[in-house]
Amino acid sequence: MSGTDLARVATPGDEGEAGPVVILVQPQLAENVGSAARAMLNCGLTRLRLVAPRESRLAPRAIAAASGADMVLEAAEVFPTLEAAIADCRHVYATSARPREMVKRVVTPRRAAAELRQATAAGERVALLFGPERTGLVNDHISLADTILTVPLNPGFSSLNLAQAVLLVCHEWFQSGDETPAEELPYNGTRPATRAELLNFFDRLEAGLDEGGFFQAPDMRPHMMRSIRNAFERAGLTEQEIRTLHGVVYALRKAPPPPGRPRKADREGDAPAA
């Protein structure tokens, strides 16, 4: 999926942008840092910190992998140690896929997102820690956090690459504050058909079916018309679709009848209706 509106992109340090800080600890490959920056900006986050990165965040491979999230890389801060990177943070969540032999609270990304929203609303700075690609965070890193964040995945295969982990966690943050309806139907210049328009179409359709000899069993006519109306009712037709269906009925009424089945008007000796 793709789609970018540069006019709506938040910039690092925007007054309204109070999301968590994403901290990548000892990232090894520039392209992974770029991909993580892209994942962050997908979710409206721009505050990136790097702890002792092996390669420059502005290397060509990082810029290419960021796919337009260059602003996140350019504004990223680099620290020599994790202690320095989290010094101004009130809450620190360390991501890990493995159980740790320490007494520390473990939460899912969804639970963490709700807590992060509450903390940032109170003006507190919070951080999400992600470890090196090969090993993830080690116990010394996790001991500096107050909470472990674990993504529920297949327990037999739960390892993620760096950008995947960043996207999954940050997306939960984004969704926790997103008000996009779960379902919508864009009308794109038209509108739902009114009841009068629908009833008018039903009348014309019934007349056309009469003319074409559709109702061959008079006692079944009420049931058949109810079924036809219900089918169109379920479709949730628009005004434009109703007009199109009027054209369909008009064209069918002008068409010659099937072989061996004269129109009702022909059977009665009258001219076919226009």
C-alpha positions as CSV (number, residue, x, y, z in Angstrom):
1,M,0.0,0.0,0.0
2,S,1.2,3.5,-0.7
3,G,0.0,7.0,-0.1
4,T,1.6,10.2,1.0
5,D,0.3,13.7,1.7
6,L,3.3,15.8,2.5
7,A,1.1,18.7,3.6
8,R,-0.1,16.6,6.5
9,V,3.2,15.2,7.7
10,A,4.3,16.1,11.2
11,T,7.8,17.5,11.5
12,P,10.2,16.7,14.4
13,G,9.5,19.0,17.3
14,D,6.0,20.0,16.2
15,E,4.2,21.4,19.2
16,G,1.3,19.0,18.8
17,E,3.6,15.9,18.4
18,A,3.9,14.4,21.8
19,G,4.3,10.8,21.0
20,P,6.9,8.4,22.5
21,V,10.6,8.6,21.6
22,V,11.8,5.6,19.7
23,I,15.3,4.5,20.7
24,L,17.3,2.1,18.6
25,V,20.1,0.6,20.6
26,Q,23.3,-0.2,18.6
27,P,21.6,-0.6,15.2
28,Q,23.9,-2.4,12.8
29,L,22.7,-1.6,9.3
30,A,21.9,1.8,7.9
31,E,19.0,0.4,5.8
32,N,17.4,-1.0,9.0
33,V,17.5,2.5,10.6
34,G,15.9,4.0,7.4
35,S,13.2,1.3,7.4
36,A,12.5,2.0,11.1
37,A,12.2,5.7,10.4
38,R,9.7,5.0,7.7
39,A,7.7,2.8,10.1
40,M,7.7,5.6,12.6
41,L,6.5,8.3,10.2
42,N,3.8,5.9,9.0
43,C,2.4,6.1,12.6
44,G,3.0,9.8,13.0
45,L,6.1,9.6,15.2
46,T,9.2,11.6,14.5
47,R,11.4,11.5,17.6
48,L,14.2,9.0,16.9
49,R,17.3,8.4,19.0
50,L,20.2,6.1,18.2
51,V,22.6,4.6,20.7
52,A,26.1,3.9,19.3
53,P,24.9,3.1,15.7
54,R,27.4,1.2,13.6
55,E,26.7,3.1,10.4
56,S,25.6,6.7,9.7
57,R,21.8,7.4,9.8
58,L,22.4,9.6,6.8
59,A,24.1,6.9,4.7
60,P,22.6,6.5,1.2
61,R,21.2,3.1,2.1
62,A,19.4,4.6,5.1
63,I,17.9,7.4,3.0
64,A,16.7,5.0,0.3
65,A,15.1,2.7,2.9
66,A,13.4,5.6,4.6
67,S,11.4,6.2,1.4
68,G,10.6,9.8,2.1
69,A,11.0,9.8,5.9
70,D,14.3,11.7,5.6
71,M,13.2,14.3,8.1
72,V,13.1,11.6,10.9
73,L,16.7,10.6,10.1
74,E,18.0,14.2,9.8
75,A,16.5,15.1,13.2
76,A,17.6,11.9,14.9
77,E,19.8,12.3,18.0
78,V,22.8,10.1,18.5
79,F,24.0,9.1,22.0
80,P,27.0,7.1,23.2
81,T,25.2,5.1,25.8
82,L,21.6,4.1,26.6
83,E,21.8,5.8,29.9
84,A,22.4,9.1,28.2
85,A,19.6,8.4,25.6
86,I,16.9,7.8,28.3
87,A,18.1,10.4,30.9
88,D,15.2,12.8,30.3
89,C,12.5,10.0,30.0
90,R,9.9,9.3,32.7
91,H,8.8,5.9,31.4
92,V,10.9,3.4,29.4
93,Y,9.4,0.3,27.6
94,A,11.9,-2.2,26.4
95,T,10.8,-4.5,23.6
96,S,11.7,-8.2,23.9
97,A,10.4,-11.5,22.4
98,R,12.1,-13.7,25.0
99,P,11.3,-14.3,28.6
100,R,13.7,-12.7,31.0
101,E,14.9,-13.9,34.4
102,M,14.0,-10.7,36.2
103,V,11.0,-9.4,38.0
104,K,9.6,-6.8,35.7
105,R,6.1,-6.1,34.4
106,V,5.4,-7.4,30.9
107,V,2.7,-5.7,28.7
108,T,1.4,-6.1,25.2
109,P,1.7,-3.2,22.6
110,R,-2.0,-2.5,23.1
111,R,-1.7,-2.1,26.8
112,A,1.5,-0.1,26.4
113,A,-0.2,2.2,23.9
114,A,-3.0,3.1,26.4
115,E,-0.4,3.8,29.1
116,L,1.7,5.9,26.8
117,R,-1.3,8.0,25.8
118,Q,-2.0,8.7,29.4
119,A,1.6,9.5,30.2
120,T,2.1,11.8,27.3
121,A,-1.2,13.6,28.0
122,A,0.3,14.4,31.4
123,G,3.3,15.9,29.8
124,E,5.7,13.0,30.6
125,R,8.3,11.9,28.1
126,V,8.2,8.2,27.3
127,A,10.5,5.9,25.3
128,L,10.3,2.7,23.4
129,L,13.6,0.7,23.2
130,F,14.5,-1.6,20.4
131,G,17.7,-3.7,20.4
132,P,20.3,-4.6,17.7
133,E,19.1,-6.7,14.8
134,R,21.1,-9.8,15.7
135,T,20.5,-10.1,19.4
136,G,17.8,-7.7,20.5
137,L,18.1,-6.0,23.8
138,V,20.3,-7.7,26.4
139,N,19.5,-7.9,30.1
140,D,21.7,-4.9,31.0
141,H,19.6,-2.8,28.6
142,I,16.3,-4.1,29.9
143,S,17.3,-3.5,33.5
144,L,17.2,0.2,32.7
145,A,13.5,0.1,31.6
146,D,10.6,-0.1,34.0
147,T,8.4,-2.3,31.7
148,I,9.0,-5.0,29.1
149,L,6.9,-4.9,26.0
150,T,6.2,-8.1,24.2
151,V,4.3,-8.6,20.9
152,P,2.0,-11.7,21.0
153,L,3.0,-13.9,18.1
154,N,3.4,-17.5,17.2
155,P,5.5,-18.8,20.2
156,G,7.3,-21.1,17.9
157,F,8.5,-18.3,15.6
158,S,8.2,-14.9,17.1
159,S,11.3,-13.1,15.9
160,L,10.8,-9.9,14.0
161,N,13.2,-7.7,12.1
162,L,13.8,-4.2,13.4
163,A,11.4,-2.3,11.2
164,Q,8.7,-4.9,11.7
165,A,9.0,-4.5,15.5
166,V,8.9,-0.7,15.3
167,L,5.9,-0.8,13.0
168,L,3.9,-3.2,15.1
169,V,4.5,-1.3,18.4
170,C,4.1,2.2,16.9
171,H,1.0,1.2,15.0
172,E,-0.7,0.2,18.3
173,W,0.2,3.7,19.6
174,F,-1.3,5.3,16.4
175,Q,-4.5,3.3,16.5
176,S,-5.1,4.1,20.2
177,G,-5.7,7.7,19.2
178,D,-7.1,7.2,15.7
179,E,-10.8,7.9,15.1
180,T,-11.1,6.3,11.7
181,P,-14.5,4.5,11.5
182,A,-14.2,0.7,11.2
183,E,-16.2,0.8,8.0
184,E,-17.4,3.6,5.7
185,L,-18.9,3.9,2.2
186,P,-17.6,6.9,0.2
187,Y,-20.3,8.2,-2.2
188,N,-17.8,10.0,-4.4
189,G,-20.2,12.7,-5.8
190,T,-23.5,10.9,-5.4
191,R,-25.7,10.2,-2.4
192,P,-27.9,7.4,-1.1
193,A,-31.2,7.1,-3.0
194,T,-34.3,8.5,-1.3
195,R,-37.2,6.3,-0.5
196,A,-39.3,8.1,-3.2
197,E,-36.6,7.4,-5.8
198,L,-36.5,3.7,-4.8
199,L,-40.3,3.3,-4.9
200,N,-40.4,5.0,-8.3
201,F,-37.9,2.6,-9.6
202,F,-39.8,-0.4,-8.2
203,D,-43.0,0.8,-10.0
204,R,-41.1,1.1,-13.3
205,L,-39.4,-2.2,-12.8
206,E,-42.7,-3.9,-12.0
207,A,-44.3,-2.4,-15.1
208,G,-41.4,-3.6,-17.2
209,L,-41.6,-7.1,-15.8
210,D,-45.4,-7.1,-16.5
211,E,-44.7,-6.0,-20.1
212,G,-42.1,-8.7,-20.6
213,G,-44.4,-11.4,-19.3
214,F,-42.3,-12.2,-16.2
215,F,-45.2,-12.9,-13.9
216,Q,-46.5,-16.1,-15.4
217,A,-48.0,-17.3,-12.2
218,P,-50.3,-14.6,-10.8
219,D,-50.6,-16.1,-7.4
220,M,-46.8,-15.9,-7.0
221,R,-46.6,-12.2,-8.1
222,P,-46.7,-10.7,-4.6
223,H,-44.0,-13.0,-3.3
224,M,-41.8,-12.5,-6.3
225,M,-42.0,-8.7,-6.1
226,R,-41.2,-8.7,-2.4
227,S,-38.1,-10.8,-3.1
228,I,-37.0,-8.4,-5.9
229,R,-37.6,-5.3,-3.7
230,N,-35.7,-6.9,-0.8
231,A,-32.7,-7.7,-3.1
232,F,-32.5,-4.1,-4.2
233,E,-33.1,-2.8,-0.6
234,R,-30.1,-4.8,0.6
235,A,-27.9,-3.3,-2.1
236,G,-28.1,0.2,-0.5
237,L,-28.5,1.9,-3.9
238,T,-27.3,5.4,-4.6
239,E,-29.1,8.0,-6.6
240,Q,-26.7,7.5,-9.5
241,E,-27.3,3.7,-9.4
242,I,-31.0,4.2,-9.5
243,R,-30.7,6.4,-12.6
244,T,-28.5,3.7,-14.2
245,L,-31.1,1.0,-13.4
246,H,-33.9,3.1,-14.9
247,G,-31.8,3.1,-18.1
248,V,-31.4,-0.6,-17.9
249,V,-35.2,-1.1,-17.6
250,Y,-35.8,1.3,-20.5
251,A,-33.3,-0.6,-22.7
252,L,-34.8,-3.9,-21.9
253,R,-38.3,-2.7,-22.6
254,K,-37.2,-1.5,-26.0
255,A,-35.4,-4.8,-26.8
256,P,-37.3,-7.5,-28.8
257,P,-38.9,-10.3,-26.7
258,P,-37.2,-13.7,-26.5
259,P,-38.2,-16.1,-29.3
260,G,-41.5,-17.7,-28.6
261,R,-42.5,-15.2,-25.9
262,P,-44.3,-12.1,-27.2
263,R,-44.7,-9.1,-25.0
264,K,-47.8,-8.8,-22.9
265,A,-48.9,-5.8,-24.9
266,D,-48.5,-7.8,-28.1
267,R,-50.6,-10.7,-26.7
268,E,-53.3,-8.2,-25.9
269,G,-53.2,-6.6,-29.3
270,D,-51.8,-3.2,-28.0
271,A,-48.6,-1.4,-29.0
272,P,-45.7,-2.0,-26.6
273,A,-45.3,0.7,-23.9
274,A,-42.5,3.1,-24.5
